[in-house]
Amino acid sequence: MAALEEEFTLSGVPLGSGPDGLLGVEQSDKTDQFLVTDSGRTVILYKVSDQKPLGSWSVKQGQVITCPAVCNFQTGEYIVVHDNKVLRIWNNEDVNLDKVFKATLSADVYRIHSVQGSEPLVLFRSGAVRGLEALLAEPQQKIETVISNDEMIKWTKVFMIVKHPVLIFITEKHGNYFVYVHMFHSHTLSKYTLLHGQEEKSVIQNFTASVHRKFISLVTLTSGRRIYETLIPTHPKDPETSQVLVRTLLLKAAVSGDARNGVAVSILDHDHIAVLGTLPSTTKECLSVWNIKFQTLQASKELPQGTSHQLWYYGENLFMLHGKFLTVIPYKCEVSSLAGALGKLKHSQDPDTHAVPHFVNWETPQEYELESWNSETSKRILRTRNIEMNLQPAISASKQLLLAIKNDTEKHIEVELRKFLAIKQTPDFHTIIGDIITGLLGRCKAEPSFYPRNCLMQLIQTHVLSYSLCPDLMGVALEKTDVQLLQLCLQQFPDIPESITCTCLQLFLSIDDNSLHEADINTESVFDYSSTIQDEKMEEATEIIENGFKPEEDNYSNCGKELKEKPLKTTEETTSSPVTPKRAALLNAVLHSAYSEAFLVPHLKDIPAQHTTLFLRYLHFLYLKCSANAPMTLPGVHPPTLNQIMDWICLLLDANFTVVVMIPEAKRLLISLYKFVKAQISVYSELNKIEVSFRELQKLNQEKNNTELYSIEVLELI
C-alpha cells in the first residue's frame, strides 16, 4: 500500500525556470537540505523542515548555469558549472560567486555527480569521466572522446556498488539508444545497445534507475504509454564487446498520450514507481503511484497548475516544480502484498486478538512465515500486553482530550490538558500534541468566540511545536491581538516566516499602552534604567562627551550645522527609553527572531513611517546603552546583542531610508546616530594607535633583555 501525503511549498519566491524546467535538485551534506538550480543564473539552498531557503548564489549577468550544482560530501563545499566550461567552488560563507574559486576546463561538461563515499565525478559531453581532484590539478588537460560525433547524452546517474562508484549514462543516435557503464574500481567501460529504431517506433521520454542485487534496474517510459525495465549487469563477462539488452514490460497505459508538459517516472522502491503525467481516465496532469508487482494504481494527486515534467526523489519526499514554485510531496510505501495493493489491508485490530495475517509476502515461503509468526507470538504476547497496560492511561487521556476539544468549555479542556501533560510522555507524544493544536485551532476558526488561550500557552511551552507544524497559530493570535502568545511564539519557534515577523513587529509598535498594561508580558530581557537616568540628571553636563571622547567640531559638515540648528530636545530624551518596558520586551523578541535579509526587507517597507521612526528611536537608545558599557553588552536576561541592534538599524534604513529622511524627527535622529558612530570610530582609531605603540615598546623591551644572553653552537667539520 502506498500513499501521497499533503504537499507543501518550499518558498513563496517563484523560481526562474526556463522552458525545460529546473536544472536539478541535489542532496546537500545535511539530509534536510537541498540545492536547487534553476535554468538561469541562480542556485538556492533550501531546508525542507523549515520550508525556507538558507542561502542563494547567482552568477553575473550574461553568464548561464549549464550544470546543476552539487555538494562535495567530502568537504561540504558546493560545485557548479556555468557557460559549459567554467567550474566554481564555494561554501556557505561565500556571498559572491564571482569571487570564489574558478577553474576553466578544456571541454564542455554535461553533469557533475556527487555521492556519499566518493569524490565528485565530472562527466563531459564527449563521454569522458574525470575525478574532481585530478581535474583541478590540471584543468586544461586533454579530454578524450568516448562517444561518436552524432551521439548525444540523454540521461546519467551514479551509484555506489560495494563501496565503489559506478556511473551510467545513456546516449541517443538516429533513434537508437546506447547504455554506457563506467566501473571506476576496475577502470572498465561497457557499452550496450538499449533500443533499435527499426524495432520500436516510440521514443523514450524519461529514464530512471536503481540498484537491485547484482544488476542495475533501468526503467524507461516511452511515448507509447508503456513502462519497460532493463537489467544491466554490474560485472559484465566481456566488457569489450557491445551487447544488446533485453527489456520487459512493467506497466501498460500508465499515462495518456496527450500529456501537456511531457511525462516523468521515478522508482520509489522495488515494488512501487511514481509517474508524473496525465492519467488515462482524466485530462488533468497528475502524480500517481503504481504497484508494478500487481499492476494497480495506489494513489494519485492532481496538479492543476502544471509541472515541468521533472521529478526528483530523496528519502521519502518527491520534488517537482508545480507552477512556478518548488513543491514537496511526502510519500509512504508499505511492504507489497495483494491485500495492500487492493486496498483491503486492515491497519487496526483488537489488541487482545493475535490472528495470523490474511495475506503473505509472495516472495517469502508461506511455511517460513507461519513458523516465525507462531514462535515470535508466544514469546512476545506477555510483554506486549504489559506495554499496552502501561500505555493505556496516556492513550485514554489523549482521546478524552481530543473529544473534549470538539464541544466542551475552555475550562474543561484546560483541565483535561493538564491531566494529559502530567502523564509520562509516550513515543507518539509529538503526534498527539500536533493533533491537539490542530483541533483547537480548527474550533477557533469555526467558533470566533472560542479562544483557549491558556491551553495554547501550555502547548507552546512543551517545546514540541514549531511554525511549520501549526502555521495557523500565530495567525489566530494576530487576529486576537494576543501579544503575550506572539511573544512566546517568537521566542520558541525557529522557523517563522519573515512576513509574519514583520506583522508582529507592526502590531507591537501600533498597539496602545492601555492594552499593553493589561497584558501579562515577560519583561526579563528589559533592564530598568530608572536608576541610571536619575544619576545622569544629578550631573550637570556642560559638554557632550561621547564614549569618553570629545570629537573635534567639524565646521565643514552640513550634518553638524543641522544638528546645532535643530538639536534633540534634552539629554534626557536620549538617556530614557522611548517605549514602555512591556513594549520593549515585545520588540526584543523580534530582534532575537531568525530571518533572511533578502526576504525581510520587502516586508519592512510596509511598516508606516511613524512606527519606523519609533523603532529607530528604540534601537538608537539600545545602541547608546551598549556603547556606554565596557563589554558593549546590555544588562538583563538574554537582552539584544550589539550585532542584532546594528543589523536591524541597517535593515530599517535599507527598506525605508527615502521615507525616513523626509521626517524631521527621524532625520535629526539619523544625524545624531551618524555623529555618535563617527566619534566612536575616532576613539577606536586612537586606541588602535595606542595598541600599536605598546606592541613596539614590548618588542624593544624584549630585544633589550635578550642582549645579555648568549648561545653556544658546535660545528662538525667533515
Steps between C-alpha positions, in 0.01 A plus 500: 500500500633845408370846586577859402485745788413870493742705294671822608690774321861567595494872425262775395758631253442384139794315352651622175441179306524503124295302248681181604435552872767486768852374444487282808430435869797347683558376854727710725736362765212536748204266446244780539663746257488502119662703222255624235645630172277690260565520128630856526755641741402397853570218749285489817562291813172390663428346839195280456390485866496883522353537148727796433830573324827520693705666227500611139785551254494635144749534218552833325262644243574344164622171650276191500520197728520191280538225760308439826686596816608212724656463844842347555421263788868473590553874555147645535567743212267569207593458132333644192587548131397801294553568131579127449868522603536731801499314833430681829551369856368681810360448850225648720712798608553622143260763366616586148565215256720729294757506784515126578734234362490478121639245254453512123493153345603396150172325405126542554358342816171311486453420870677482836407206722558493874417209728581407859829310530661626179650815355287691245513365144490726193332362185591686180278523193754287315428211740828525693495494881748659742528519877480853637843491668679388183313763300587785738866397497508563123184681378624534141582131456391337176162326517458196277191425291313184601177527301458571128434846364129439436432355847343724764482422872137484612521389863756404764522380859760368745472220759718363779539124451719314751652832615604595145334757271333377180391761245238425236402728213270451200554645153277527193600483134248493213231343718731240653584507870827386655591440865851562632602363842824636647649284781760712682656233721584285196535791252272328247241653268222274369266589214153355440239553230172584671255549216516485120295748302384230259354293783303770679349817357427661835745744659633459853384805695647439845754284684554392858706227662577323826738229619351158575742231612759452221306693237413858418126519437444754222136611464393687187174676415422512128270717294285189449381535863695192610758454773781250442771357724850406384749317722863605450770281659744683726776247420479418126676188375643666189513880546680552169208364294185704437192305605125539449292533816169318541212701639171395660167678523426628852187710457267574213296819450637668815445842341303631206670597177391865504692618806528878481847538648650154445544219749747387768553182701687422823562176689381520862589145607515150352121483452386862451566771243381860476377630164450867416260555212137479396309192610298318231178559696549877539610800297691672781866455583550272802764342717416131538656210690475153343563154641692331218475155659118495493445762225280720722470874549568574869462878525473809282500876548385759247735786410277770350779758454705268282856378542829503310481117449787463748498284812767453768485272802710493817420296809120510525446829314414569137610836356340668200440842351125563542424818311793727585560368851705207623261255667577206729260204528585244771409140424485169685534152354428187703611144432333386181220247542186420306272620780691826528499551123123452489446737793367228730779508757363553851715737704317462830416184691380411845809511725388180675480298177813375326374329189720382215505765222261446208778572251861396451794640310516314169880510497525314836404131545171472687619221734787718621266788573263282703782351707655839576159642588415223747841503670518875538139536615543265795810687617367850462134476598559554873740789449265662247209490742712651777603788275139558397389510863769760577407714202125476551466806733685726254290380207174545687601846622586613148173362362301671772679826427437478124131428566477790746648742245204448268218616729607570862574834664844658515533431873421130458745472209770662713441244777525209254816649349665519843415134559655403168819703555540352850527148356841364400577574136454218249677453162201655320496809724600734216224364276236539770608859569464573128147353499406704807621833360331425167170428674518816711582725204231336288237579761637855538434560131155343513396680822634860524406518869711193583861588587671265754794727566632315805497168315692647208758646738551162668540323166763749382696454822535126429775599248352258247323743266643706217353736243513229234298264721225755580515793253152620600594558865669838454229606254233441764709683761536799266123510448446497878785753556650258753844656540598266783443192285683662208797580725515136608482379139782733396712365784422131435455458122818502287324491160267801497466656151622856458151622406359380834795654688431840339128472575583437867741795499235731358251385765752552782570855380136600444322349802401760760657515846173422679473163327865427580446592864233230532709232325723267701828533308835356602738797547813309606690623193436867594734676743365764740678822408321719753794505743742580220284788380478650850878490536541672166255774598705585810811566288524829317645426162651817357609322183417176326772236536416190297651170614780680686609700195415854391509525122632814342245733353465451128430844357467358151237241586145584396378236741667683789341831405158345474543329834586837663200665342258220601645316800319227682267627769702408807768265613230307683337410167806300396554340841141385561326226306250627241273201568354339810668190648227267370523636147879474524469132597286434192746682274788303652323178399497624141870590518580142604296337221674328209467651153643515150585854393384452140151396615470739796576836335198498261262453794668775706401748229134451595549635855365859537752782534403595857544141618834474321614818675394366840686174439810694390486710816488186712790342310697825536433494874622139526809585298589786736457274803718230343772750419498639855616164642854373467398147386257655246207294633167577660408380850204273558399144410569424133498863378559597135862493390686786336512311169123447504441870572728617220360245253143617559601866470656422162196296392258780588709759318539276194124457479378850595788747462332716233191532722674542835737769377200726422372488860664776712506297822649195329746716309635652823522150643707381204732801529552431871567134429743594223701732727503245780632224272754741354622585851532132585703437186736777609532342844574157354754655266684662790484178702643311206794742486561454873490122458759516223722722716479256791595212272806688376605579858455137597709392203780744593491379859538138388797590279664683790461199728644267239831693470647332810430150371746294298496171313751225434503336159705189418603461137615158385739508206503193277 
